[in-house]
Amino acid sequence: MINTQKTKTPMPHQDAKLRINNFDEVALGYTVQQAQNEALRCLSCKNSPCTTGCPVNVDIKKFISQIVEGDFESAYQTIAKTNCLPAVCGRVCPQEIQCESKCVCGIKGQPVAIGRLERFVADWHAQRQTTQTSTCTKQKIAVVGSGPSGLACAGDLARLGYQVTVFEALHVLGGVLAYGIPQFRLPKEIVENEVENLKKLGVEFQTNVVIGKLFDVDELKNQGYSAIYLATGAGLPKFMNIPGEGLSGVYSANEYLTRINLMKAYLENSTTPILKGKKVCVVGGGNVAMDAARSALRMGSEVHVVYRRGEQELPARKEEIEHGKEEGLIFDFLTNPVKILGKDGFVVGMECVKMQLGQPDASGRRRPEEIPQSNFVIDCDLVIMALGTSPNPLLKNSTPNLQTDKWGCIVVDQNGQTSMENVYAGGDATTGSATVILAMSQGKLVAKSIDEKLKNQ
């Protein structure tokens, strides 16, 4: 039996008028009936093109067929063979440019909602808590950073029998999953549950440990770790270097989201200091910009997203853009800041210029060009810069033998090996800010590399 419906089964959502007043999850997840109805749209293609679009090679055809059969636990185990964070990936992966972009159903209609089905299976499993355990008897491995790349590497190594210790600089585990992605898109209970699953596999976690401060990479080696994986992410925010960026009321998206997500500034009784702003300008157009803008809406502000290209060039996920529009975000396209205006040390406005699109640049998008004498001012009292991030220089500065490139990213070979023997790196620390699933795929690659290297030794 096949469902010939051309469009995806709609995902239940919180009403936009309600959700702008809370930080509860927006997408509510499929029911059993909705999941099975959507799974029936899958054509079970012989060569599984969808799997070729998945960075961690989940057997998509198999887990969807198990949903059709009602065997949800087997579907979870199928996903878990290659993806240790399915509840996270089902929520935040850009499936539309990965697995779903390869789906044959997308030729004459919409692709199968693979991400929504992955989330359904992971949530179904989480309610039953039947995670397997593992016995760790092999060598000790250190993983630095508990973001998606570190967690993926740790999980695979633990399943292979290694004694894995994850060192996290912050007091909360999860890396960018904890401090960067808002509660309404990824509830922190989901991240905590995924971490608990890894603990059951034998992974040890140590928080408040800053490698490069408390001790360096060489000292880790001296503690008996046979291999070290550096998954420290990209937490250093970028700015425009325009006048006024030092004013009170200018945040990086990293700081703004960390105060809200990690330090719970959104709670009514929170003591976390944060400027709320009556009118907020978020500069940028990626997923982080959407997260910051939609968070600011929920903090009670009028929010403008200021982006130097047009709507067609927005790099954020379409779903997040649509949600933002429903919630009341105002988009100022073809607009670029040139100066932040202040009074008595605080932001009072932002001077901008209008832009036009010229020839495509190296990214394939048309290059924005300034229109002369088009300056104008947007009145605002809070500016959030969401322009991307680069790796924190702390590790580079404390580890002179660790080779980095001109952007501060750790240089690795095809196996994730750095310039130091038995020291590996991956995720945003090697690429700059990218996607959760790409970081996970690199963590899995390094886990395999470490296992092969140590077995040969």
BADREN-683265 format. One record per residue (C-alpha): residue number from 1; residue in three letters; x, y, z. Coordinates in steps of 0.25 Angstrom, whole numbers, plus 5000, padded with zeros to 4 digits. Example, Ala and Ser with C-alpha at 12.3 -4.5 7.8 and 13.67 -1.06 7.14 Angstrom:
<1, "ALA", <5049, 4982, 5031>> <2, "SER", <5055, 4996, 5029>> 
//
This chain:
<1, "MET", <5000, 5000, 5000>> <2, "ILE", <5005, 5014, 4996>> <3, "ASN", <5000, 5028, 5000>> <4, "THR", <5000, 5035, 4987>> <5, "GLN", <4998, 5049, 4994>> <6, "LYS", <5007, 5059, 4987>> <7, "THR", <5010, 5068, 4999>> <8, "LYS", <5016, 5065, 5013>> <9, "THR", <5007, 5061, 5024>> <10, "PRO", <5005, 5075, 5032>> <11, "MET", <5013, 5076, 5045>> <12, "PRO", <5004, 5081, 5057>> <13, "HIS", <5009, 5094, 5062>> <14, "GLN", <5007, 5104, 5073>> <15, "ASP", <4998, 5115, 5068>> <16, "ALA", <5007, 5127, 5064>> <17, "LYS", <4999, 5137, 5073>> <18, "LEU", <5001, 5128, 5085>> <19, "ARG", <5016, 5124, 5083>> <20, "ILE", <5022, 5138, 5082>> <21, "ASN", <5018, 5139, 5097>> <22, "ASN", <5026, 5126, 5101>> <23, "PHE", <5038, 5118, 5098>> <24, "ASP", <5031, 5105, 5097>> <25, "GLU", <5034, 5096, 5085>> <26, "VAL", <5027, 5101, 5072>> <27, "ALA", <5026, 5088, 5064>> <28, "LEU", <5019, 5078, 5073>> <29, "GLY", <5022, 5065, 5065>> <30, "TYR", <5014, 5054, 5058>> <31, "THR", <5004, 5045, 5064>> <32, "VAL", <5006, 5030, 5061>> <33, "GLN", <4995, 5031, 5050>> <34, "GLN", <5001, 5044, 5044>> <35, "ALA", <5015, 5037, 5044>> <36, "GLN", <5010, 5024, 5038>> <37, "ASN", <5002, 5032, 5027>> <38, "GLU", <5014, 5040, 5024>> <39, "ALA", <5023, 5027, 5023>> <40, "LEU", <5014, 5021, 5013>> <41, "ARG", <5018, 5032, 5003>> <42, "CYS", <5032, 5026, 5002>> <43, "LEU", <5034, 5018, 4989>> <44, "SER", <5045, 5009, 4995>> <45, "CYS", <5054, 5012, 4984>> <46, "LYS", <5063, 5001, 4980>> <47, "ASN", <5076, 5010, 4981>> <48, "SER", <5071, 5019, 4993>> <49, "PRO", <5076, 5032, 4987>> <50, "CYS", <5071, 5039, 5000>> <51, "THR", <5082, 5032, 5008>> <52, "THR", <5093, 5037, 4999>> <53, "GLY", <5089, 5051, 5004>> <54, "CYS", <5090, 5048, 5018>> <55, "PRO", <5104, 5052, 5024>> <56, "VAL", <5104, 5040, 5034>> <57, "ASN", <5097, 5030, 5024>> <58, "VAL", <5085, 5026, 5032>> <59, "ASP", <5078, 5015, 5025>> <60, "ILE", <5065, 5023, 5022>> <61, "LYS", <5058, 5013, 5014>> <62, "LYS", <5059, 5003, 5025>> <63, "PHE", <5054, 5011, 5036>> <64, "ILE", <5043, 5017, 5029>> <65, "SER", <5038, 5003, 5025>> <66, "GLN", <5039, 4999, 5040>> <67, "ILE", <5030, 5011, 5043>> <68, "VAL", <5020, 5006, 5033>> <69, "GLU", <5020, 4992, 5040>> <70, "GLY", <5018, 4999, 5053>> <71, "ASP", <5032, 4994, 5058>> <72, "PHE", <5036, 5007, 5064>> <73, "GLU", <5047, 5002, 5073>> <74, "SER", <5054, 4995, 5061>> <75, "ALA", <5053, 5008, 5053>> <76, "TYR", <5060, 5015, 5065>> <77, "GLN", <5071, 5004, 5065>> <78, "THR", <5073, 5005, 5050>> <79, "ILE", <5075, 5020, 5051>> <80, "ALA", <5084, 5019, 5064>> <81, "LYS", <5094, 5010, 5056>> <82, "THR", <5099, 5022, 5050>> <83, "ASN", <5093, 5034, 5057>> <84, "CYS", <5094, 5035, 5072>> <85, "LEU", <5086, 5048, 5073>> <86, "PRO", <5073, 5045, 5065>> <87, "ALA", <5064, 5054, 5073>> <88, "VAL", <5073, 5066, 5071>> <89, "CYS", <5075, 5063, 5056>> <90, "GLY", <5060, 5061, 5054>> <91, "ARG", <5058, 5075, 5059>> <92, "VAL", <5070, 5084, 5054>> <93, "CYS", <5076, 5077, 5042>> <94, "PRO", <5074, 5084, 5028>> <95, "GLN", <5068, 5072, 5022>> <96, "GLU", <5062, 5080, 5010>> <97, "ILE", <5077, 5081, 5005>> <98, "GLN", <5081, 5067, 5009>> <99, "CYS", <5073, 5054, 5009>> <100, "GLU", <5060, 5060, 5005>> <101, "SER", <5066, 5067, 4993>> <102, "LYS", <5069, 5053, 4987>> <103, "CYS", <5055, 5048, 4990>> <104, "VAL", <5049, 5043, 4977>> <105, "CYS", <5035, 5048, 4982>> <106, "GLY", <5040, 5062, 4981>> <107, "ILE", <5041, 5062, 4966>> <108, "LYS", <5026, 5063, 4964>> <109, "GLY", <5022, 5067, 4978>> <110, "GLN", <5028, 5069, 4992>> <111, "PRO", <5039, 5059, 4997>> <112, "VAL", <5035, 5050, 5008>> <113, "ALA", <5037, 5057, 5022>> <114, "ILE", <5049, 5049, 5026>> <115, "GLY", <5053, 5059, 5037>> <116, "ARG", <5039, 5059, 5043>> <117, "LEU", <5039, 5043, 5043>> <118, "GLU", <5053, 5043, 5049>> <119, "ARG", <5048, 5052, 5061>> <120, "PHE", <5035, 5043, 5063>> <121, "VAL", <5044, 5030, 5064>> <122, "ALA", <5054, 5037, 5074>> <123, "ASP", <5043, 5043, 5082>> <124, "TRP", <5035, 5030, 5083>> <125, "HIS", <5048, 5023, 5087>> <126, "ALA", <5051, 5033, 5098>> <127, "GLN", <5038, 5031, 5105>> <128, "ARG", <5042, 5017, 5107>> <129, "GLN", <5056, 5018, 5111>> <130, "THR", <5061, 5005, 5106>> <131, "THR", <5075, 5009, 5102>> <132, "GLN", <5086, 4998, 5101>> <133, "THR", <5098, 4998, 5110>> <134, "SER", <5113, 4995, 5106>> <135, "THR", <5125, 4990, 5113>> <136, "CYS", <5137, 4999, 5112>> <137, "THR", <5150, 4991, 5113>> <138, "LYS", <5159, 4997, 5102>> <139, "GLN", <5169, 5009, 5103>> <140, "LYS", <5165, 5023, 5109>> <141, "ILE", <5161, 5033, 5099>> <142, "ALA", <5159, 5048, 5102>> <143, "VAL", <5148, 5056, 5094>> <144, "VAL", <5149, 5071, 5096>> <145, "GLY", <5136, 5078, 5095>> <146, "SER", <5122, 5072, 5097>> <147, "GLY", <5115, 5078, 5084>> <148, "PRO", <5109, 5069, 5073>> <149, "SER", <5123, 5065, 5068>> <150, "GLY", <5129, 5062, 5081>> <151, "LEU", <5116, 5054, 5085>> <152, "ALA", <5116, 5046, 5072>> <153, "CYS", <5131, 5042, 5073>> <154, "ALA", <5129, 5038, 5088>> <155, "GLY", <5117, 5030, 5085>> <156, "ASP", <5123, 5022, 5074>> <157, "LEU", <5136, 5020, 5082>> <158, "ALA", <5128, 5015, 5094>> <159, "ARG", <5121, 5005, 5085>> <160, "LEU", <5134, 5000, 5080>> <161, "GLY", <5138, 4998, 5095>> <162, "TYR", <5147, 5009, 5098>> <163, "GLN", <5148, 5017, 5111>> <164, "VAL", <5143, 5031, 5107>> <165, "THR", <5144, 5044, 5115>> <166, "VAL", <5138, 5056, 5109>> <167, "PHE", <5143, 5070, 5115>> <168, "GLU", <5133, 5081, 5114>> <169, "ALA", <5137, 5096, 5117>> <170, "LEU", <5123, 5100, 5121>> <171, "HIS", <5115, 5095, 5133>> <172, "VAL", <5105, 5089, 5124>> <173, "LEU", <5107, 5078, 5114>> <174, "GLY", <5103, 5079, 5099>> <175, "GLY", <5111, 5090, 5093>> <176, "VAL", <5104, 5099, 5083>> <177, "LEU", <5092, 5090, 5085>> <178, "ALA", <5091, 5095, 5099>> <179, "TYR", <5095, 5110, 5097>> <180, "GLY", <5092, 5113, 5083>> <181, "ILE", <5079, 5107, 5079>> <182, "PRO", <5066, 5112, 5085>> <183, "GLN", <5057, 5104, 5094>> <184, "PHE", <5046, 5106, 5084>> <185, "ARG", <5053, 5099, 5073>> <186, "LEU", <5061, 5089, 5082>> <187, "PRO", <5056, 5087, 5096>> <188, "LYS", <5068, 5085, 5105>> <189, "GLU", <5061, 5072, 5111>> <190, "ILE", <5064, 5066, 5097>> <191, "VAL", <5079, 5069, 5098>> <192, "GLU", <5080, 5064, 5113>> <193, "ASN", <5073, 5051, 5109>> <194, "GLU", <5083, 5049, 5098>> <195, "VAL", <5094, 5051, 5107>> <196, "GLU", <5088, 5041, 5117>> <197, "ASN", <5088, 5031, 5106>> <198, "LEU", <5103, 5033, 5104>> <199, "LYS", <5105, 5031, 5119>> <200, "LYS", <5098, 5018, 5119>> <201, "LEU", <5108, 5014, 5108>> <202, "GLY", <5119, 5017, 5118>> <203, "VAL", <5124, 5031, 5113>> <204, "GLU", <5129, 5039, 5125>> <205, "PHE", <5126, 5054, 5125>> <206, "GLN", <5134, 5065, 5132>> <207, "THR", <5129, 5079, 5132>> <208, "ASN", <5136, 5093, 5135>> <209, "VAL", <5149, 5088, 5129>> <210, "VAL", <5155, 5097, 5119>> <211, "ILE", <5166, 5090, 5111>> <212, "GLY", <5177, 5101, 5109>> <213, "LYS", <5175, 5107, 5122>> <214, "LEU", <5173, 5096, 5133>> <215, "PHE", <5183, 5087, 5125>> <216, "ASP", <5187, 5086, 5111>> <217, "VAL", <5187, 5075, 5100>> <218, "ASP", <5201, 5070, 5104>> <219, "GLU", <5196, 5069, 5118>> <220, "LEU", <5184, 5061, 5114>> <221, "LYS", <5194, 5051, 5107>> <222, "ASN", <5202, 5050, 5120>> <223, "GLN", <5189, 5046, 5127>> <224, "GLY", <5189, 5033, 5119>> <225, "TYR", <5179, 5036, 5107>> <226, "SER", <5183, 5028, 5095>> <227, "ALA", <5176, 5038, 5086>> <228, "ILE", <5170, 5052, 5087>> <229, "TYR", <5159, 5058, 5079>> <230, "LEU", <5158, 5073, 5078>> <231, "ALA", <5143, 5076, 5076>> <232, "THR", <5143, 5090, 5082>> <233, "GLY", <5134, 5097, 5072>> <234, "ALA", <5134, 5111, 5067>> <235, "GLY", <5130, 5120, 5078>> <236, "LEU", <5137, 5133, 5074>> <237, "PRO", <5127, 5143, 5068>> <238, "LYS", <5130, 5152, 5056>> <239, "PHE", <5126, 5166, 5055>> <240, "MET", <5126, 5176, 5044>> <241, "ASN", <5136, 5186, 5050>> <242, "ILE", <5127, 5198, 5047>> <243, "PRO", <5127, 5210, 5057>> <244, "GLY", <5118, 5208, 5069>> <245, "GLU", <5120, 5193, 5071>> <246, "GLY", <5125, 5196, 5085>> <247, "LEU", <5112, 5203, 5090>> <248, "SER", <5104, 5197, 5101>> <249, "GLY", <5092, 5189, 5093>> <250, "VAL", <5101, 5183, 5083>> <251, "TYR", <5101, 5167, 5085>> <252, "SER", <5107, 5156, 5077>> <253, "ALA", <5097, 5146, 5074>> <254, "ASN", <5105, 5136, 5082>> <255, "GLU", <5105, 5144, 5094>> <256, "TYR", <5090, 5148, 5093>> <257, "LEU", <5086, 5133, 5091>> <258, "THR", <5095, 5128, 5102>> <259, "ARG", <5089, 5138, 5112>> <260, "ILE", <5075, 5133, 5107>> <261, "ASN", <5077, 5118, 5105>> <262, "LEU", <5088, 5114, 5115>> <263, "MET", <5086, 5125, 5126>> <264, "LYS", <5070, 5125, 5125>> <265, "ALA", <5068, 5140, 5123>> <266, "TYR", <5055, 5137, 5117>> <267, "LEU", <5049, 5132, 5130>> <268, "GLU", <5040, 5142, 5137>> <269, "ASN", <5048, 5141, 5150>> <270, "SER", <5062, 5140, 5143>> <271, "THR", <5073, 5149, 5149>> <272, "THR", <5082, 5148, 5137>> <273, "PRO", <5085, 5162, 5132>> <274, "ILE", <5080, 5164, 5118>> <275, "LEU", <5076, 5177, 5110>> <276, "LYS", <5062, 5174, 5104>> <277, "GLY", <5060, 5186, 5095>> <278, "LYS", <5047, 5192, 5089>> <279, "LYS", <5052, 5191, 5075>> <280, "VAL", <5063, 5181, 5071>> <281, "CYS", <5071, 5179, 5058>> <282, "VAL", <5077, 5166, 5056>> <283, "VAL", <5088, 5167, 5045>> <284, "GLY", <5090, 5154, 5037>> <285, "GLY", <5081, 5144, 5030>> <286, "GLY", <5085, 5130, 5034>> <287, "ASN", <5079, 5120, 5044>> <288, "VAL", <5086, 5127, 5056>> <289, "ALA", <5080, 5140, 5051>> <290, "MET", <5066, 5134, 5051>> <291, "ASP", <5069, 5128, 5065>> <292, "ALA", <5073, 5141, 5071>> <293, "ALA", <5062, 5149, 5064>> <294, "ARG", <5051, 5139, 5068>> <295, "SER", <5056, 5139, 5082>> <296, "ALA", <5056, 5155, 5083>> <297, "LEU", <5041, 5154, 5078>> <298, "ARG", <5038, 5145, 5090>> <299, "MET", <5045, 5155, 5099>> <300, "GLY", <5035, 5165, 5095>> <301, "SER", <5042, 5173, 5084>> <302, "GLU", <5039, 5178, 5070>> <303, "VAL", <5049, 5171, 5062>> <304, "HIS", <5055, 5175, 5049>> <305, "VAL", <5064, 5165, 5041>> <306, "VAL", <5074, 5173, 5033>> <307, "TYR", <5080, 5165, 5022>> <308, "ARG", <5089, 5171, 5010>> <309, "ARG", <5084, 5161, 5000>> <310, "GLY", <5069, 5158, 4995>> <311, "GLU", <5059, 5148, 5001>> <312, "GLN", <5063, 5138, 4990>> <313, "GLU", <5077, 5138, 4996>> <314, "LEU", <5074, 5136, 5010>> <315, "PRO", <5082, 5124, 5015>> <316, "ALA", <5073, 5121, 5027>> <317, "ARG", <5064, 5109, 5026>> <318, "LYS", <5051, 5112, 5019>> <319, "GLU", <5043, 5106, 5031>> <320, "GLU", <5050, 5116, 5040>> <321, "ILE", <5047, 5127, 5031>> <322, "GLU", <5033, 5124, 5030>> <323, "HIS", <5031, 5122, 5045>> <324, "GLY", <5038, 5136, 5047>> <325, "LYS", <5028, 5142, 5037>> <326, "GLU", <5016, 5136, 5044>> <327, "GLU", <5021, 5141, 5057>> <328, "GLY", <5023, 5156, 5052>> <329, "LEU", <5038, 5157, 5048>> <330, "ILE", <5040, 5169, 5039>> <331, "PHE", <5050, 5167, 5028>> <332, "ASP", <5059, 5178, 5023>> <333, "PHE", <5065, 5172, 5010>> <334, "LEU", <5076, 5178, 5002>> <335, "THR", <5080, 5187, 5014>> <336, "ASN", <5094, 5187, 5020>> <337, "PRO", <5099, 5195, 5033>> <338, "VAL", <5110, 5205, 5032>> <339, "LYS", <5109, 5211, 5046>> <340, "ILE", <5102, 5209, 5059>> <341, "LEU", <5097, 5221, 5066>> <342, "GLY", <5098, 5224, 5081>> <343, "LYS", <5094, 5234, 5092>> <344, "ASP", <5100, 5234, 5106>> <345, "GLY", <5107, 5220, 5102>> <346, "PHE", <5095, 5213, 5098>> <347, "VAL", <5089, 5209, 5084>> <348, "VAL", <5079, 5219, 5078>> <349, "GLY", <5079, 5215, 5064>> <350, "MET", <5086, 5208, 5052>> <351, "GLU", <5091, 5216, 5039>> <352, "CYS", <5089, 5207, 5027>> <353, "VAL", <5091, 5207, 5012>> <354, "LYS", <5082, 5201, 5001>> <355, "MET", <5088, 5190, 4993>> <356, "GLN", <5086, 5184, 4979>> <357, "LEU", <5091, 5170, 4974>> <358, "GLY", <5102, 5169, 4964>> <359, "GLN", <5109, 5157, 4958>> <360, "PRO", <5110, 5144, 4966>> <361, "ASP", <5122, 5143, 4976>> <362, "ALA", <5130, 5130, 4980>> <363, "SER", <5118, 5125, 4987>> <364, "GLY", <5109, 5125, 4975>> <365, "ARG", <5100, 5136, 4981>> <366, "ARG", <5099, 5150, 4974>> <367, "ARG", <5109, 5159, 4980>> <368, "PRO", <5102, 5171, 4988>> <369, "GLU", <5107, 5185, 4984>> <370, "GLU", <5105, 5198, 4991>> <371, "ILE", <5095, 5208, 4984>> <372, "PRO", <5102, 5222, 4986>> <373, "GLN", <5096, 5232, 4994>> <374, "SER", <5085, 5223, 4999>> <375, "ASN", <5088, 5225, 5014>> <376, "PHE", <5076, 5224, 5024>> <377, "VAL", <5074, 5221, 5039>> <378, "ILE", <5066, 5210, 5046>> <379, "ASP", <5063, 5215, 5060>> <380, "CYS", <5066, 5203, 5069>> <381, "ASP", <5071, 5201, 5083>> <382, "LEU", <5077, 5187, 5082>> <383, "VAL", <5086, 5182, 5071>> <384, "ILE", <5090, 5167, 5070>> <385, "MET", <5101, 5163, 5060>> <386, "ALA", <5098, 5149, 5054>> <387, "LEU", <5110, 5148, 5044>> <388, "GLY", <5116, 5135, 5047>> <389, "THR", <5127, 5130, 5056>> <390, "SER", <5141, 5125, 5056>> <391, "PRO", <5149, 5115, 5066>> <392, "ASN", <5153, 5121, 5079>> <393, "PRO", <5168, 5124, 5078>> <394, "LEU", <5170, 5119, 5093>> <395, "LEU", <5174, 5104, 5088>> <396, "LYS", <5183, 5109, 5077>> <397, "ASN", <5190, 5119, 5086>> <398, "SER", <5192, 5108, 5097>> <399, "THR", <5197, 5097, 5087>> <400, "PRO", <5208, 5103, 5078>> <401, "ASN", <5210, 5089, 5071>> <402, "LEU", <5195, 5090, 5066>> <403, "GLN", <5195, 5095, 5052>> <404, "THR", <5183, 5104, 5048>> <405, "ASP", <5180, 5112, 5036>> <406, "LYS", <5178, 5127, 5034>> <407, "TRP", <5164, 5127, 5040>> <408, "GLY", <5168, 5119, 5052>> <409, "CYS", <5162, 5106, 5048>> <410, "ILE", <5170, 5094, 5052>> <411, "VAL", <5177, 5087, 5040>> <412, "VAL", <5174, 5072, 5038>> <413, "ASP", <5176, 5061, 5028>> <414, "GLN", <5165, 5053, 5021>> <415, "ASN", <5165, 5044, 5034>> <416, "GLY", <5163, 5056, 5044>> <417, "GLN", <5178, 5055, 5048>> <418, "THR", <5184, 5068, 5052>> <419, "SER", <5199, 5072, 5052>> <420, "MET", <5201, 5065, 5065>> <421, "GLU", <5202, 5050, 5067>> <422, "ASN", <5189, 5043, 5071>> <423, "VAL", <5182, 5057, 5073>> <424, "TYR", <5170, 5058, 5064>> <425, "ALA", <5160, 5069, 5061>> <426, "GLY", <5147, 5071, 5054>> <427, "GLY", <5134, 5079, 5054>> <428, "ASP", <5133, 5094, 5054>> <429, "ALA", <5147, 5095, 5060>> <430, "THR", <5152, 5090, 5046>> <431, "THR", <5142, 5097, 5037>> <432, "GLY", <5136, 5109, 5044>> <433, "SER", <5122, 5109, 5047>> <434, "ALA", <5114, 5099, 5040>> <435, "THR", <5102, 5089, 5042>> <436, "VAL", <5100, 5080, 5053>> <437, "ILE", <5100, 5068, 5044>> <438, "LEU", <5112, 5071, 5037>> <439, "ALA", <5119, 5072, 5051>> <440, "MET", <5114, 5059, 5055>> <441, "SER", <5119, 5052, 5042>> <442, "GLN", <5133, 5057, 5045>> <443, "GLY", <5132, 5052, 5059>> <444, "LYS", <5128, 5038, 5053>> <445, "LEU", <5139, 5039, 5043>> <446, "VAL", <5150, 5041, 5054>> <447, "ALA", <5144, 5030, 5063>> <448, "LYS", <5146, 5021, 5052>> <449, "SER", <5160, 5026, 5049>> <450, "ILE", <5164, 5025, 5064>> <451, "ASP", <5159, 5011, 5065>> <452, "GLU", <5167, 5007, 5052>> <453, "LYS", <5180, 5014, 5057>> <454, "LEU", <5179, 5008, 5071>> <455, "LYS", <5176, 4994, 5066>> <456, "ASN", <5188, 4995, 5056>> <457, "GLN", <5197, 4999, 5067>> 
//
